[in-house]
Amino acid sequence: MTKPLPQDISLLNDFDPITLQEMDGVKLMNRTDTKFVFKREALNGFLDILKDEYRVLNIKDNLISSYKTLYFDTPEFQFFADHHNGKGNRFKVRMRSYVESNLFFLEIKNKYKGRTAKSRIKVPDFELELKNKSNNYIAEVIGEPIHLDAKLWNNFNRITLVNNKEKERLTLDLDLSFDWDGTKINYEHVVIAELKQENVDRSSLFYSIMKKNGIRPNGMSKYCVGTVALYPELKYNNFKEKILLIDKLI
């Protein structure tokens, strides 16, 4: 089913399309990530500048893809703490549904030396309690057995742009929401942009747009945003400045 584009991002219709198959050469499973956070109301103006240098991912005539994610952590929130404390070698574990494609993956992201490596395997559906196969895969990637619990759900819609010339992808995440145990938090007026490159290239058109508009890189992950919102008892001193920025944008 084709989803109509919201009026505030109608300029996506002016982009040339790219298919999932054509995107195979820009998977960037080992890459650098640079994130930016800004108000959604600014997005259409940015799209107007980007439309001649990027193509937009088209899946079954949809230019926006829906994602549903279940994040896992240790009982003591070790993954969250490692990110909060700036640990140089850290992990995130999630199960993600790519809704339009009807695909489910168990995904592990490893951040080390400023780079991000992503490993994943297909799974038939979400697992609120991890099955043996999933636990074994996680232990293999992380390097040791580890007990993990489901911690929160995250939903968002994503626009994926691919640079026409450079090996670069740009994802724009909209309509973010987090929920767990009856509590739901929405960040509908915020866009989290992630520039994915083989190596950081500040001459990228999108990077230049961000700099021109005074929008600085912001390394806050969606998992950490959701964890702070849903588990306020956890220590998050080092995230306060970034959380305040998101609250200000809202």
N, C-alpha and C positions, 0 to 999 in steps of 0.2 A: 504493500500500500504506500503510495507516494504521499509524503507529508508536505503541506504547503509551507512556504517560507514565511516567517514573521516579517512584517513590513519593515522593521528596523534593520534587517539584514538582507533586504531584497536585492542588493547589488551582487549577491552571490550568483544570480542568474547571468551576469555579464562575464563570468569566468569560463574559460574552456574547461571541459571535464577531463578527468583521468580515472581509469578503472583500477580495481584492486590488482588485477594481473599486471597492468602497466607499472604499478607502484612497487613491484617486486625488487627492482633495482635500487630502491630508496628505503629499504627496510630499516637500516641503521640500528641493528640490534646491539651494537657496541658504539657508543656515541658520546657527545657532549650535549647537555641540556641547559638551556638558559630560559628561565621563566620570568614572566611579567604579569602584573595584575593591574587591571584598569576598569573604568566604568563601561558598562555595556553600551551606553548611549554614544560612546566614541567609536564603536566598532565599524559602523557603516562608512564613516569617513576614512578609516584605515583601509577598508576593503576597496574603496575607490582608487586608492594609490597602488594597491597590490595587484589589481585585476589583470594587468598586462604582463606581469612577470611570474605569476603563479597559476597553476591549474587546481581545480577543486575536485576532491574525491567524490565520485558518483557511484552509489550502490543502489541498484534497482530504482533509478531515477530519483533517489534521495540525496540531497546535498548536505544534509545534517544526519549524523548517525547517533543512535541512542546507545548508551552504555549503562550497565548495572554492575556494581562491583561489591564484593564482600571481602573486607580486609581482616587479616589475622595478625595476632601478636602473642607474645608469651603472657602468662598470667600477670607478670610484673611490668608489662608494656616495654620490653627491652628494645624493640625496634624503634618505638617512639622516643625512648630515652637516648638511644644512640644518635638519632637525628638531632634531637634537642641539644645534646652535648657536643655535636660537631665531629663525631667519630668518622675517621677517614675511610673505613671499610665497614659498610653497613648494608642491611637488607630490608626489603619490604616484600611481604607475601600477600597475594590476593587471588581471588577467583573472579573472573570477569565474563560477563555475557555481552557479546556483540550482537545486539538485538536484531538488526535487519538481516544479518547473515545467519542468525540462529546458531551461533557458535559459542562454546564455553571453553575457557582456558584457565588452567592454574598457572599463574605467572609469578616469577621471582625476579625482583630488580636488585642488583648489587651495585652500589655506588662506591667507587674506589678511585683514588687519585684524580678526582675531578671528572671521571668518566662514568657512564651508566651502561651496564651490561644486563640485558634482559633474556631470561630463559623461560620457556613455557612448554606445556604439554596440553593436548586436548583432554577435556573431561566431559562426561555426558550432561552434567547439571551442577548446580551449586551444592556444596557439602557443608552444612552447618557444623558437623563433626567430621574432621578429615579422615578419609579412608586410608587403608594401609598403602595402597599404590601412591596416593598423594603424599603421605608422610615419608615414604621411601624416596620419592623424587626430591622433596624438600631437603632431606638429609644429604642426598647425593650432591645437590647444588651448593648447599651451605657448608657441607663438610663434616657434619655431625648431626646425630638425632636431636630433635628439639620439639618440645611440647608447645603447640599453638592452639589458641582459642579464637573463634570468630568474635570480632570486636565491634564492627559497625558496617552498615550499608551505605553506599554512595551511588547516587544517580546523577547523570549529566548528559547533555547533548554536545556533540563535537563536530566542528568543521575542520577538515584536514586539507591543507594547501600544500602543494608540491612545487618547488622552484623549477622553472623551465630550463635553467642552465646549470645550476649548482646542485650538488647532492645534499639537499636540504628539505626538511619537512617542517611545517608550522601547524600546530594544532591549537584550536581556539575552543575552550570548554565553556559552555553556557548552562544556565538553569541548574546550577549545582544544588544538591540537597544531600543531607546526611541524616540517618536515623538509626536508632537502636532502642529497644526496650520501651517503646511507646513515646520516645522523644524524637522530634523531627526539627531540623534546622535548615533554612533555605537561604541561599545567596544568589537570588535571581538577577540582581543588578550588577553582578561582577563577572568579568571575563578573566579566566586564567589561560594565558598564552604560553606555549612551550615551543621554543625554537630548537630543533634537533639537527645537529650537524656532526660531521666526522671530527672536526676540530673547530673551536670557537672562531668565528669569522665576524668581526664587528662591522665589516663593510656590507653585510647583508642588508637588503632593502628594509626588511622588517626591523632589524636592530637599529637602523638609522632613523626610522619613523619613531621608535620608542624614545630614542635619545632626543630627537627634535621636540617631542612632546613632554619631556621631563619625566618620563616613566623609566625608573631604574630597574635593573634585574632584581627579582625577588625569589629567593630559593625555597619558599614555603611549599610543601607538598600537600595535595588534597587530603591524604591520610592524616597528616598532622593537624590541618585545619579542622577536620571532623573530630579528631580525638580531643582537641582542646575544647571544642564546642560541647561535646557529649560527655566528657569526663573532666569537668573543671577542677576536680580535686587533685589532678596530676600537676606536677611542677612544670611550668612552661615559661619561666622568666625570660629565656633567650628568644622566645617567639613573640613576646609582648608587642614589640615594635611592629612586627608584620601583621599581627592580629588587629592592632589599632589602625593600621593602614586599610585593611579590609573593612573594618567597621566604619571608617571615615568615608570610604567609597559608597557604602550602603546608605 
